[in-house]
Structure formats: C-alpha cells, structure tokens
C-alpha cells in the first residue's frame, strides 16, 4: 500500500461530534478513514470528556464547556505533528487560544454559515458575525474551504490564507443497487438533512408536485413542519446502509438550502444515481455546475420537474470521480505545510468543479430516467 511519507499525526479540534449526524461529523469521520489508508493518523479533540450544554432553540445540539488546562493536557498528550480547527465553537476557540499562546501554527476550515444560521434565529446582524469569524480564522496558516465560489465570497469579505479542501463520497455505500421499494406514490422527491430553519424546508414542502415528498432527518422544526405539511412523509433520522437504501429509492433529491457551504449529501445522492434539484446558490452551483446531473433554478418546482428527465447513470458516473482519498490528500497537503514548515504550496486534489455557465444553459437528457419514465407510462 502506498502511504504518505513521512508518517504524520494530525489533531482535529471539533465542536461537532457524535452522536450528532451532520455534514461536518460525516466529513471528519470519512477524512480519518481515508487518511489512515495514506499512512496519516487523524485524532480528534471533541466534546467527549467535557461538560456540555444544549444550544438555545436547538436542544438536540450540545456544546462543550472546555477548561483551558484540560485542553492543554489533551493536546500535549496527543503529541500531534499538526493541529487543525474544524469548527468555531468553544472547543475551536480554546484550541486556537492554546496555539497562539504557544506560538504553534494551525489550520482551520470554514464549514458552516454561522452568520446566516444565527441571524435566522436572532436579530444579530450577519456582518457582526462575519467580523468575528474573520478574526477567528485570521490566525490560521490556511483556512480550508470546500468550493471555489465560497473561496471567492470569503475573499471578498476579507478572509485571507484560503485553501481548497473538497469533499468526497463513499461510492461503495451509496450506490443505485441499494434501492428499496418505499411503496410511496411516484415520483419520489426526497431531501435529507437537519430539520431546522436554516435548511429552508418549507420551500420544498410547499411545492405543488406529483407523487410523494419525503424528508429524512431530525431537528427542532420537525414537529412544526409535520403539522404544516401532513401529506409529506417524515422518516426521521436514518444512517449508513438504511439511509443509502432510502436515498437510492428516490427519483429526485431536492436540496432547498440557501446557506450550506457544500452539502455532502448531494454527492451521496448522485452516487446513488439520483439527480438533484436546487436553487442556484453556493454548494449546488459548485457541485452541479453545468453538468447534466441536476437542475438549478430559482423556481424550485421547475428544477424538480426537469430533474426527472436526467439520466441516473450520468449521476453515478459523475460521483465516481470524487473519492474521500482525493479529499484526504488535499487536507494532508495543507496540514503537512505547518508540520514541516514547507514553503511550497502543494495542490493535491482537483476542485469539485470549476466556474461553470449558468444552470439555464444545461442540456437535459429527456427520457433517460428509465424508472420514472416507466412509472409515468403506466
């Protein structure tokens, strides 16, 4: 087996951790598994072992209360070659403070749009939060971002030292042949993720669509949305093979969020052979671009209906290009720079997509979604 040489240990500080199920947690878990195959150990400084408290308006999400001495002990016990801060919460701030006190370089990643999430729940202006985040990331040797458009946006907001760290997908777990019979009227329009205000689920659930609308996930808005949209199917939190089997059973994956920095679940849907319908915003634009694997439109219903015509085979073929090993190599490249003080920047992976023309110029492939075509011909 080929490995990265010399061997390296990276300590990743994260406020988001199991039992949470979200894009950050899944990304970090996939990173650790892929990095191990490359001979690099990823260790985590997580909320485990600290007192935690529930986040206001989101009781299912808990944040740690880290003590300065305990943070130092855990870092020094781990003896990492490099430190990466994955989140801007209490643990992220505590580890950042440790690194600055000890003149230790570190990297960060910008994975969550906290300004938009917080302003959706409170009257705090987004610009105040962006100012705080810019100061947080300013101390990093590299701030990793998942997409070219997010990198451009953050650069315009004054963030510096930005580097690309794309995402991948487990194509062995998420694949078309896992599909089960959900016994719902077709076509099945499905979304997966936190059932929370920032995911903009009413934009999907309020659409006039044929067939069935399915929501997989849990969160603080679940009870409200069940009452408002009783015809929708809410399946709760599903994981691993069960999630993969349900995802592959969908005809269209609907991604109504306007705030996600990437949306790993988009790649999981594509690997399952399911085309995407989304708004033309950061995340969907970078994943889909001008490829015939989804439809981006400000009219989400139009996007949903046109996505029914997209080839499932094209979606699967596209996803096969994006492995977690490729993502891990890129992450390791940034981490190795601060571990070895290397001056030269190494670009170790291809971005998920380059700048693409507007989604309206996409060439759709009518009639290639054979299962849906058959259902509609009955």
C-alpha positions in Angstrom: 0.0 0.0 0.0 1.3 3.4 -0.9 1.4 5.8 2.0 2.1 9.5 2.6 5.7 9.8 3.8 6.9 10.7 6.4 4.1 9.5 8.7 2.2 12.3 10.3 -0.4 12.7 13.1 -3.0 15.5 12.9 -5.2 16.5 15.8 -8.5 17.9 14.7 -10.4 20.1 17.1 -14.2 20.0 16.6 -17.3 21.1 18.5 -19.5 18.9 16.2 -19.2 15.3 17.1 -21.2 12.1 17.5 -24.0 11.4 18.3 -24.7 14.4 16.1 -25.4 13.4 12.5 -24.4 16.2 10.1 -22.1 17.1 7.2 -19.2 18.1 9.5 -19.3 14.9 11.6 -19.6 12.7 8.5 -16.8 14.6 6.7 -14.4 14.2 9.6 -15.2 10.5 10.0 -14.6 9.9 6.3 -11.4 12.0 6.4 -10.0 9.9 9.2 -10.7 6.6 7.4 -9.2 7.8 4.1 -6.2 9.4 5.8 -5.4 6.1 7.6 -5.1 4.4 4.2 -2.5 7.1 3.3 -0.5 6.4 6.5 -1.7 9.6 8.3 -3.4 9.4 11.7 -6.3 11.7 12.4 -7.1 12.1 16.1 -9.9 14.2 17.5 -10.3 16.7 20.3 -14.0 16.6 20.6 -16.7 17.4 23.3 -16.1 13.9 24.7 -15.0 14.3 28.3 -16.2 17.9 28.8 -19.4 19.2 30.3 -21.9 20.2 27.6 -25.0 22.4 27.4 -27.9 22.5 24.9 -27.9 25.2 22.3 -30.8 27.6 22.7 -33.5 26.9 20.1 -31.8 23.6 19.2 -31.9 21.3 22.3 -30.7 18.3 20.4 -27.4 20.1 19.8 -24.9 20.4 22.7 -21.8 22.5 23.0 -18.8 21.7 25.3 -17.5 23.8 28.1 -13.8 23.2 27.8 -11.3 24.1 30.6 -8.1 25.7 29.5 -5.9 23.3 31.5 -7.7 20.2 30.2 -7.4 21.5 26.6 -3.7 21.8 27.0 -3.4 18.4 28.6 -5.3 16.7 25.7 -3.2 18.5 23.1 0.1 17.7 24.7 -0.9 14.1 25.4 -1.8 13.6 21.7 1.6 15.0 20.6 0.3 15.9 17.1 2.5 17.0 14.2 -0.2 19.4 13.1 -3.3 20.9 14.6 -6.5 21.6 12.6 -9.5 23.5 14.0 -12.7 22.3 12.2 -15.3 24.5 14.0 -15.6 28.0 15.5 -17.3 26.9 18.8 -16.0 26.7 22.4 -13.5 23.9 21.6 -12.3 25.6 18.5 -11.7 28.9 20.4 -10.0 27.1 23.2 -7.6 25.3 20.9 -7.0 28.4 18.9 -6.0 30.3 22.1 -3.7 27.4 23.1 -1.9 27.5 19.7 -1.5 31.3 19.9 -0.2 31.2 23.5 2.4 28.6 22.5 3.3 30.1 19.1 2.1 26.9 17.4 0.8 27.1 13.8 -2.6 25.7 13.0 -5.1 25.4 10.1 -8.8 25.9 10.2 -11.8 25.1 8.0 -14.9 27.2 7.2 -17.6 24.6 7.0 -20.8 26.2 8.4 -22.5 29.5 7.6 -22.9 30.6 11.2 -23.8 34.2 10.2 -26.8 33.1 8.3 -27.8 30.4 10.8 -27.6 32.7 13.8 -29.4 35.6 12.0 -32.2 33.2 11.1 -32.8 32.7 14.9 -31.9 36.1 16.3 -31.7 39.8 15.4 -27.8 39.8 15.4 -26.6 41.3 12.1 -24.7 38.9 9.9 -21.9 41.4 9.4 -21.1 41.3 13.1 -20.7 37.6 13.0 -18.6 37.7 9.8 -16.3 40.2 11.5 -15.9 37.8 14.4 -15.3 34.8 12.2 -12.7 36.7 10.1 -10.8 37.5 13.3 -11.0 33.8 14.3 -9.6 32.5 11.1 -7.0 35.3 10.6 -4.5 33.4 12.9 -4.6 30.2 10.7 -1.8 29.3 8.3 -4.6 28.1 6.0 -8.4 28.3 6.2 -9.7 25.4 4.1 -13.0 25.8 2.1 -14.9 23.3 0.1 -15.8 25.2 -3.1 -14.4 27.8 -5.4 -17.4 30.1 -5.1 -17.2 30.0 -1.3 -13.5 30.8 -1.5 -14.3 33.8 -3.7 -17.0 35.0 -1.4 -14.9 34.8 1.7 -12.0 36.5 0.0 -14.3 39.4 -0.9 -15.3 39.6 2.8 -11.6 40.0 3.8 -10.7 36.4 4.8 -7.1 35.5 3.9 -4.9 32.5 3.5 -7.7 30.5 1.9 -7.0 27.0 0.5 -9.2 24.4 -1.2 -10.4 21.2 0.6 -13.0 19.5 -1.4 -15.3 16.7 -0.2 -15.8 13.1 -1.3 -18.3 10.3 -1.3 -18.3 6.7 -0.3 -19.4 5.1 -3.6 -19.5 1.6 -2.1 -22.0 2.6 0.5 -24.1 5.0 -1.7 -25.0 3.2 -4.9 -28.1 2.7 -7.1 -28.5 -1.1 -6.5 -29.2 -0.5 -2.8 -32.6 1.0 -3.6 -35.6 -0.4 -1.7 -39.3 -0.3 -2.5 -40.7 2.6 -0.4 -44.2 1.9 -1.5 -44.9 5.6 -1.9 -46.7 7.2 -4.9 -44.1 8.1 -7.6 -42.2 10.2 -8.4 -40.5 10.4 -5.0 -38.9 13.8 -4.2 -36.6 13.4 -1.3 -34.5 15.6 1.0 -32.0 14.6 3.7 -30.6 16.7 6.5 -31.3 18.6 9.7 -34.9 19.6 10.1 -34.1 23.1 11.1 -34.9 26.6 9.9 -31.7 27.2 8.0 -32.4 24.2 5.7 -35.3 26.1 4.1 -37.5 23.0 4.0 -40.8 24.9 3.5 -39.6 26.0 0.1 -39.6 22.3 -0.8 -42.6 21.1 1.2 -44.9 23.8 -0.1 -44.4 22.9 -3.8 -47.2 21.6 -5.9 -45.5 18.3 -7.0 -46.9 14.9 -8.2 -46.1 11.8 -6.2 -44.5 12.0 -2.8 -42.4 14.4 -0.7 -40.0 12.6 1.7 -37.9 14.1 4.5 -35.2 12.2 6.2 -33.6 13.7 9.2 -34.4 15.2 12.6 -34.3 18.6 14.2 -36.1 21.3 16.1 -38.5 22.2 13.2 -39.8 18.7 12.7 -43.0 19.0 14.8 -44.0 22.3 13.2 -43.4 21.0 9.7 -45.3 17.8 10.3 -48.3 19.9 11.3 -48.0 22.3 8.4 -47.4 19.6 5.7 -49.3 16.5 6.8 -49.1 14.9 3.3 -45.3 14.8 3.4 -43.5 11.6 4.7 -41.2 12.3 7.6 -39.0 9.2 8.2 -36.8 10.6 11.0 -33.0 10.0 11.3 -31.6 7.2 9.2 -27.9 6.3 9.0 -25.4 4.3 6.9 -26.9 1.5 4.9 -30.5 2.3 5.8 -30.0 5.9 4.6 -28.3 4.7 1.5 -31.1 2.3 0.6 -33.8 5.0 1.1 -31.7 7.6 -0.8 -31.3 5.3 -3.8 -35.1 4.8 -3.9 -35.7 8.5 -4.7 -36.4 9.9 -8.1 -35.1 13.4 -7.4 -33.0 14.7 -4.5 -34.3 18.2 -3.5 -31.8 20.5 -1.8 -33.7 23.6 -0.8 -31.0 25.1 1.5 -29.6 28.5 0.5 -26.9 28.5 3.3 -24.9 25.3 3.0 -21.2 25.7 2.2 -21.2 22.4 0.3 -23.8 19.8 1.2 -22.0 16.4 1.2 -25.4 14.7 0.8 -25.6 16.0 -2.7 -22.6 13.7 -3.7 -24.3 10.9 -1.8 -27.5 11.3 -3.8 -25.5 11.4 -7.1 -23.6 8.3 -6.1 -27.0 6.7 -5.6 -28.0 7.6 -9.1 -30.4 10.4 -8.0 -30.4 13.8 -9.8 -30.5 17.0 -7.8 -33.0 19.9 -7.9 -31.8 23.0 -6.1 -31.5 26.8 -6.0 -28.6 28.3 -7.9 -26.5 29.1 -4.8 -23.1 28.2 -3.3 -22.9 24.5 -2.8 -25.3 23.3 -5.5 -23.6 25.6 -8.1 -20.2 24.2 -7.3 -21.3 20.5 -7.2 -23.6 20.6 -10.2 -22.2 23.5 -12.3 -23.1 22.8 -15.9 -23.0 19.0 -15.7 -26.2 17.2 -16.7 -26.7 15.7 -13.2 -29.2 18.2 -11.7 -31.2 21.4 -12.3 -30.6 24.7 -10.6 -33.5 27.2 -10.8 -34.9 29.9 -8.6 -38.3 28.2 -9.3 -37.6 25.1 -7.3 -40.7 23.3 -8.7 -39.3 23.8 -12.3 -36.0 22.3 -11.1 -37.8 19.3 -9.5 -39.8 18.5 -12.6 -36.9 18.9 -15.0 -34.7 16.8 -12.9 -37.0 13.8 -13.6 -35.6 13.7 -17.1 -31.9 13.4 -16.1 -30.0 10.1 -16.6 -29.4 8.2 -13.4 -26.3 6.7 -15.0 -24.8 10.1 -15.6 -25.3 11.0 -11.9 -23.5 7.8 -10.8 -20.6 8.3 -13.3 -20.1 11.9 -12.0 -19.9 10.8 -8.4 -17.4 8.1 -9.1 -14.8 10.9 -9.8 -14.9 12.2 -6.2 -13.3 9.9 -3.6 -12.6 10.6 0.0 -9.0 9.6 -0.6 -8.6 12.5 -3.0 -10.2 14.8 -0.4 -7.8 13.4 2.3 -4.8 14.0 0.2 -5.7 17.7 -0.2 -6.3 18.1 3.6 -3.0 16.3 4.3 -1.2 18.7 1.9 -2.3 21.7 3.9 -1.5 20.0 7.3 1.9 18.9 6.1 2.9 22.5 5.4 2.6 23.6 9.0 4.1 20.3 10.3 7.2 20.6 8.1 7.3 24.4 7.6 7.3 23.7 3.8 7.2 26.9 1.8 5.9 25.5 -1.4 2.2 25.0 -1.7 1.1 21.6 -3.0 -2.2 21.2 -4.8 -3.1 17.6 -4.0 -6.5 17.3 -5.5 -8.8 18.6 -8.1 -11.6 21.0 -7.0 -15.1 19.7 -7.1 -16.0 21.9 -10.0 -14.6 24.9 -11.8 -16.6 28.0 -12.6 -19.5 27.0 -14.8 -22.0 28.8 -17.0 -25.5 29.4 -15.7 -27.7 26.5 -14.9 -30.2 27.6 -17.5 -27.7 26.6 -20.2 -27.7 22.9 -19.1 -28.5 20.3 -21.6 -31.1 17.9 -20.1 -31.4 14.4 -21.3 -35.2 13.6 -21.8 -36.4 10.2 -21.0 -33.2 8.7 -19.6 -34.6 8.2 -16.1 -36.0 4.9 -17.1 -37.7 4.0 -13.8 -39.6 7.3 -13.7 -40.4 7.1 -17.5 -41.8 3.6 -16.9 -43.9 4.7 -13.9 -45.4 7.6 -15.9 -46.2 5.4 -18.8 -48.4 3.1 -16.8 
